[in-house]
Amino acid sequence: MKHAFARKLRRQQTDVERTLWFALRDRRFHGFKFRRQQPIGPYIADFLCFEAKLVIELDGGQHGGDAQAAYDQARTKRLEVDGFRVIRFSNTEMIENFDGVLDGIARALRLPI
């Protein structure tokens, strides 16, 4: 069930997801392999690099409320317990500062910028 939903999310990606995926796919980003809409435990990560144990989440407008913030925090804690690092970027940040987002991903991968 979760895998079918992940496939649906891949087919219905947003413009900002498409933009980031173009930069990350096919090992384009410093040779790291990323997957998109990847099931991991009870969750689906927007982008995941197993090699670096890095989860990248893009947060749209639905992430603004208190309930969603609490859910995101619990989700992040669970993924961290499983050994993953989670970084988040807002859709606005993706649109207004894409190079800064890529720098943030490089830092999370511990690459020289």
N, CA and C atoms as a LAMMPS dump frame, in Angstrom:
ITEM: TIMESTEP
0
ITEM: NUMBER OF ATOMS
339
ITEM: BOX BOUNDS ff ff ff
-5.0000000000000000e+02 5.0000000000000000e+02
-5.0000000000000000e+02 5.0000000000000000e+02
-5.0000000000000000e+02 5.0000000000000000e+02
ITEM: ATOMS id mol type element x y z
1 1 1 N 0.824 -1.196 0
2 1 2 C 0 0 0
3 1 3 C 0.868 1.26 0
4 2 1 N 1.861 1.294 0.902
5 2 2 C 2.726 2.469 0.998
6 2 3 C 3.519 2.657 -0.292
7 3 1 N 3.945 1.542 -0.915
8 3 2 C 4.724 1.658 -2.148
9 3 3 C 3.869 2.2 -3.293
10 4 1 N 2.604 1.81 -3.341
11 4 2 C 1.696 2.331 -4.369
12 4 3 C 1.487 3.831 -4.173
13 5 1 N 1.354 4.254 -2.914
14 5 2 C 1.19 5.682 -2.637
15 5 3 C 2.458 6.446 -3.018
16 6 1 N 3.621 5.878 -2.757
17 6 2 C 4.891 6.519 -3.131
18 6 3 C 4.968 6.676 -4.652
19 7 1 N 4.547 5.657 -5.388
20 7 2 C 4.544 5.759 -6.853
21 7 3 C 3.621 6.883 -7.31
22 8 1 N 2.464 6.992 -6.654
23 8 2 C 1.516 8.062 -6.993
24 8 3 C 2.151 9.431 -6.736
25 9 1 N 2.843 9.573 -5.602
26 9 2 C 3.518 10.842 -5.295
27 9 3 C 4.596 11.167 -6.329
28 10 1 N 5.317 10.149 -6.8
29 10 2 C 6.344 10.39 -7.83
30 10 3 C 5.708 10.891 -9.122
31 11 1 N 4.553 10.347 -9.465
32 11 2 C 3.87 10.779 -10.687
33 11 3 C 3.282 12.178 -10.551
34 12 1 N 2.935 12.574 -9.324
35 12 2 C 2.266 13.855 -9.105
36 12 3 C 3.173 14.853 -8.386
37 13 1 N 4.453 14.841 -8.704
38 13 2 C 5.385 15.722 -7.996
39 13 3 C 5.092 17.194 -8.286
40 14 1 N 5.429 18.019 -7.323
41 14 2 C 5.237 19.461 -7.46
42 14 3 C 6.371 20.048 -8.293
43 15 1 N 6.216 21.306 -8.677
44 15 2 C 7.268 21.968 -9.452
45 15 3 C 8.577 22.039 -8.674
46 16 1 N 8.507 22.346 -7.36
47 16 2 C 9.751 22.433 -6.583
48 16 3 C 10.388 21.06 -6.416
49 17 1 N 9.581 20.019 -6.262
50 17 2 C 10.133 18.658 -6.189
51 17 3 C 10.819 18.299 -7.501
52 18 1 N 10.194 18.657 -8.612
53 18 2 C 10.758 18.369 -9.934
54 18 3 C 12.099 19.093 -10.103
55 19 1 N 12.162 20.337 -9.655
56 19 2 C 13.396 21.12 -9.771
57 19 3 C 14.521 20.478 -8.971
58 20 1 N 14.235 20.109 -7.716
59 20 2 C 15.276 19.488 -6.899
60 20 3 C 15.647 18.113 -7.437
61 21 1 N 14.667 17.342 -7.876
62 21 2 C 14.949 16.007 -8.404
63 21 3 C 15.882 16.103 -9.616
64 22 1 N 15.679 17.097 -10.466
65 22 2 C 16.557 17.254 -11.628
66 22 3 C 18.006 17.456 -11.188
67 23 1 N 18.216 18.157 -10.079
68 23 2 C 19.579 18.405 -9.581
69 23 3 C 20.178 17.178 -8.892
70 24 1 N 19.328 16.319 -8.324
71 24 2 C 19.819 15.188 -7.531
72 24 3 C 19.891 13.866 -8.299
73 25 1 N 19.061 13.698 -9.292
74 25 2 C 18.924 12.39 -9.943
75 25 3 C 20.174 11.976 -10.712
76 26 1 N 20.266 10.698 -10.978
77 26 2 C 21.357 10.124 -11.79
78 26 3 C 22.737 10.463 -11.244
79 27 1 N 22.841 10.561 -9.925
80 27 2 C 24.128 10.86 -9.268
81 27 3 C 24.717 12.202 -9.717
82 28 1 N 23.861 13.124 -10.127
83 28 2 C 24.319 14.441 -10.588
84 28 3 C 24.887 15.286 -9.456
85 29 1 N 24.463 15.017 -8.237
86 29 2 C 24.896 15.849 -7.118
87 29 3 C 26.066 15.169 -6.412
88 30 1 N 27.268 15.519 -6.834
89 30 2 C 28.504 15.033 -6.22
90 30 3 C 28.58 13.51 -6.178
91 31 1 N 27.928 12.839 -7.113
92 31 2 C 28.009 11.391 -7.199
93 31 3 C 27.135 10.623 -6.221
94 32 1 N 26.347 11.31 -5.411
95 32 2 C 25.479 10.628 -4.449
96 32 3 C 24.2 10.163 -5.137
97 33 1 N 23.76 8.961 -4.794
98 33 2 C 22.517 8.424 -5.347
99 33 3 C 21.357 8.797 -4.422
100 34 1 N 20.395 9.482 -4.996
101 34 2 C 19.184 9.86 -4.275
102 34 3 C 17.991 9.122 -4.856
103 35 1 N 17.029 8.874 -4.009
104 35 2 C 15.733 8.339 -4.415
105 35 3 C 14.689 9.367 -4.023
106 36 1 N 13.583 9.394 -4.747
107 36 2 C 12.509 10.321 -4.399
108 36 3 C 11.282 9.545 -3.976
109 37 1 N 10.529 10.152 -3.055
110 37 2 C 9.314 9.545 -2.515
111 37 3 C 9.6 8.1 -2.126
112 38 1 N 10.575 7.953 -1.243
113 38 2 C 11.062 6.637 -0.83
114 38 3 C 10.431 6.204 0.491
115 39 1 N 9.703 5.081 0.506
116 39 2 C 9.198 4.568 1.78
117 39 3 C 10.354 4.226 2.716
118 40 1 N 10.216 4.642 3.964
119 40 2 C 11.216 4.358 4.985
120 40 3 C 10.481 4.249 6.318
121 41 1 N 10.46 3.055 6.861
122 41 2 C 9.656 2.824 8.049
123 41 3 C 8.203 3.15 7.737
124 42 1 N 7.521 3.822 8.646
125 42 2 C 6.115 4.146 8.398
126 42 3 C 5.918 5.408 7.547
127 43 1 N 7 5.979 7.045
128 43 2 C 6.935 7.265 6.35
129 43 3 C 7.382 7.141 4.897
130 44 1 N 7.145 8.212 4.153
131 44 2 C 7.674 8.335 2.794
132 44 3 C 8.498 9.61 2.764
133 45 1 N 9.795 9.443 2.514
134 45 2 C 10.707 10.588 2.464
135 45 3 C 10.625 11.239 1.089
136 46 1 N 10.648 12.574 1.056
137 46 2 C 10.648 13.264 -0.241
138 46 3 C 11.868 12.844 -1.055
139 47 1 N 13.039 12.94 -0.443
140 47 2 C 14.286 12.529 -1.095
141 47 3 C 15.138 11.817 -0.056
142 48 1 N 15.827 10.768 -0.486
143 48 2 C 16.618 9.972 0.445
144 48 3 C 17.904 9.522 -0.22
145 49 1 N 19.007 9.704 0.497
146 49 2 C 20.292 9.156 0.085
147 49 3 C 20.675 8.118 1.136
148 50 1 N 20.548 6.83 0.789
149 50 2 C 20.879 5.764 1.738
150 50 3 C 22.35 5.808 2.122
151 51 1 N 23.221 6.069 1.15
152 51 2 C 24.667 6.092 1.387
153 51 3 C 25.048 7.067 2.496
154 52 1 N 24.43 8.25 2.478
155 52 2 C 24.735 9.278 3.474
156 52 3 C 23.741 9.266 4.629
157 53 1 N 22.725 8.392 4.562
158 53 2 C 21.669 8.34 5.586
159 53 3 C 21.035 9.722 5.76
160 54 1 N 20.747 10.372 4.619
161 54 2 C 20.218 11.726 4.614
162 54 3 C 18.825 11.754 3.993
163 55 1 N 17.887 12.356 4.715
164 55 2 C 16.533 12.578 4.231
165 55 3 C 16.371 14.076 3.992
166 56 1 N 15.852 14.428 2.82
167 56 2 C 15.562 15.822 2.485
168 56 3 C 14.056 15.953 2.348
169 57 1 N 13.49 16.882 3.102
170 57 2 C 12.053 17.132 3.063
171 57 3 C 11.803 18.531 2.527
172 58 1 N 10.845 18.647 1.619
173 58 2 C 10.398 19.941 1.113
174 58 3 C 9.034 20.218 1.712
175 59 1 N 8.93 21.336 2.392
176 59 2 C 7.707 21.67 3.118
177 59 3 C 6.93 22.766 2.411
178 60 1 N 5.722 22.429 2.007
179 60 2 C 4.83 23.402 1.393
180 60 3 C 3.996 24.107 2.439
181 61 1 N 2.987 24.804 2.007
182 61 2 C 2.138 25.578 2.897
183 61 3 C 1.418 24.756 3.948
184 62 1 N 1.188 23.471 3.685
185 62 2 C 0.484 22.622 4.64
186 62 3 C 1.308 22.346 5.889
187 63 1 N 2.568 22.729 5.908
188 63 2 C 3.446 22.48 7.058
189 63 3 C 3.464 23.647 8.041
190 64 1 N 2.562 24.59 7.904
191 64 2 C 2.588 25.774 8.738
192 64 3 C 1.878 25.672 10.076
193 65 1 N 0.939 24.76 10.214
194 65 2 C 0.157 24.697 11.444
195 65 3 C 0.862 23.967 12.578
196 66 1 N 0.335 24.164 13.783
197 66 2 C 0.915 23.533 14.973
198 66 3 C 0.843 22.009 14.9
199 67 1 N -0.29 21.477 14.455
200 67 2 C -0.451 20.024 14.389
201 67 3 C 0.551 19.424 13.4
202 68 1 N 0.719 20.066 12.255
203 68 2 C 1.658 19.563 11.253
204 68 3 C 3.088 19.684 11.762
205 69 1 N 3.399 20.772 12.456
206 69 2 C 4.744 20.954 13.019
207 69 3 C 5.048 19.855 14.031
208 70 1 N 4.072 19.504 14.865
209 70 2 C 4.262 18.433 15.854
210 70 3 C 4.474 17.096 15.15
211 71 1 N 3.702 16.84 14.088
212 71 2 C 3.855 15.605 13.317
213 71 3 C 5.24 15.552 12.673
214 72 1 N 5.655 16.658 12.063
215 72 2 C 6.97 16.71 11.417
216 72 3 C 8.085 16.463 12.437
217 73 1 N 7.945 17.03 13.624
218 73 2 C 8.956 16.857 14.662
219 73 3 C 9.024 15.39 15.11
220 74 1 N 7.877 14.767 15.306
221 74 2 C 7.855 13.357 15.707
222 74 3 C 8.428 12.472 14.606
223 75 1 N 8.111 12.796 13.374
224 75 2 C 8.614 12.049 12.218
225 75 3 C 10.136 12.155 12.137
226 76 1 N 10.638 13.376 12.314
227 76 2 C 12.084 13.595 12.284
228 76 3 C 12.765 12.798 13.389
229 77 1 N 12.216 12.834 14.589
230 77 2 C 12.805 12.085 15.705
231 77 3 C 12.86 10.602 15.401
232 78 1 N 11.788 10.065 14.828
233 78 2 C 11.754 8.636 14.495
234 78 3 C 12.821 8.296 13.463
235 79 1 N 12.956 9.119 12.443
236 79 2 C 13.954 8.87 11.413
237 79 3 C 15.366 8.979 11.993
238 80 1 N 15.567 9.923 12.912
239 80 2 C 16.885 10.063 13.556
240 80 3 C 17.202 8.849 14.421
241 81 1 N 16.211 8.307 15.099
242 81 2 C 16.415 7.085 15.885
243 81 3 C 16.858 5.945 14.966
244 82 1 N 16.34 5.944 13.752
245 82 2 C 16.713 4.932 12.767
246 82 3 C 18.053 5.228 12.085
247 83 1 N 18.725 6.306 12.513
248 83 2 C 20.056 6.604 11.998
249 83 3 C 20.121 7.588 10.847
250 84 1 N 19.016 8.212 10.513
251 84 2 C 18.993 9.168 9.404
252 84 3 C 19.105 10.596 9.923
253 85 1 N 19.708 11.45 9.113
254 85 2 C 19.68 12.892 9.362
255 85 3 C 18.593 13.463 8.467
256 86 1 N 17.836 14.403 8.989
257 86 2 C 16.734 14.995 8.239
258 86 3 C 16.986 16.49 8.109
259 87 1 N 16.922 16.976 6.882
260 87 2 C 16.99 18.415 6.649
261 87 3 C 15.725 18.826 5.915
262 88 1 N 15.267 20.036 6.207
263 88 2 C 14.022 20.539 5.64
264 88 3 C 14.245 21.882 4.959
265 89 1 N 13.561 22.048 3.863
266 89 2 C 13.562 23.314 3.145
267 89 3 C 12.12 23.64 2.795
268 90 1 N 11.77 24.906 2.893
269 90 2 C 10.424 25.31 2.496
270 90 3 C 10.371 25.462 0.976
271 91 1 N 9.169 25.36 0.447
272 91 2 C 9.003 25.597 -0.986
273 91 3 C 9.461 27 -1.351
274 92 1 N 9.184 27.962 -0.472
275 92 2 C 9.603 29.342 -0.718
276 92 3 C 11.122 29.425 -0.821
277 93 1 N 11.813 28.759 0.079
278 93 2 C 13.281 28.748 0.032
279 93 3 C 13.78 28.132 -1.272
280 94 1 N 13.126 27.069 -1.725
281 94 2 C 13.501 26.432 -2.991
282 94 3 C 13.358 27.408 -4.154
283 95 1 N 12.284 28.184 -4.135
284 95 2 C 12.007 29.106 -5.232
285 95 3 C 12.928 30.319 -5.18
286 96 1 N 13.137 30.867 -3.98
287 96 2 C 13.88 32.122 -3.851
288 96 3 C 15.384 31.937 -3.677
289 97 1 N 15.825 30.763 -3.251
290 97 2 C 17.246 30.573 -2.961
291 97 3 C 17.682 29.145 -3.268
292 98 1 N 17.483 28.715 -4.49
293 98 2 C 17.795 27.337 -4.87
294 98 3 C 19.273 27.011 -4.655
295 99 1 N 20.163 27.95 -4.988
296 99 2 C 21.594 27.695 -4.765
297 99 3 C 21.889 27.504 -3.278
298 100 1 N 21.199 28.253 -2.427
299 100 2 C 21.367 28.089 -0.988
300 100 3 C 20.884 26.721 -0.512
301 101 1 N 19.806 26.22 -1.116
302 101 2 C 19.308 24.877 -0.789
303 101 3 C 20.36 23.842 -1.164
304 102 1 N 20.921 23.98 -2.361
305 102 2 C 21.962 23.036 -2.785
306 102 3 C 23.179 23.119 -1.868
307 103 1 N 23.543 24.314 -1.428
308 103 2 C 24.645 24.459 -0.465
309 103 3 C 24.302 23.76 0.85
310 104 1 N 23.069 23.887 1.294
311 104 2 C 22.634 23.226 2.53
312 104 3 C 22.712 21.715 2.412
313 105 1 N 22.345 21.187 1.256
314 105 2 C 22.442 19.736 1.031
315 105 3 C 23.904 19.319 1.028
316 106 1 N 24.759 20.104 0.368
317 106 2 C 26.202 19.8 0.346
318 106 3 C 26.765 19.784 1.752
319 107 1 N 26.375 20.757 2.573
320 107 2 C 26.849 20.793 3.978
321 107 3 C 26.378 19.559 4.725
322 108 1 N 25.128 19.168 4.511
323 108 2 C 24.599 17.992 5.196
324 108 3 C 25.343 16.719 4.755
325 109 1 N 25.813 16.72 3.52
326 109 2 C 26.612 15.598 3.02
327 109 3 C 28.08 15.726 3.414
328 110 1 N 28.389 16.83 4.116
329 110 2 C 29.739 17.158 4.574
330 110 3 C 30.719 17.314 3.413
331 111 1 N 30.237 18.029 2.391
332 111 2 C 31.069 18.321 1.22
333 111 3 C 31.627 19.731 1.34
334 112 1 N 32.801 19.968 0.776
335 112 2 C 33.285 21.351 0.736
336 112 3 C 32.407 22.185 -0.193
337 113 1 N 32.131 23.385 0.23
338 113 2 C 31.247 24.251 -0.581
339 113 3 C 32.076 25.246 -1.357
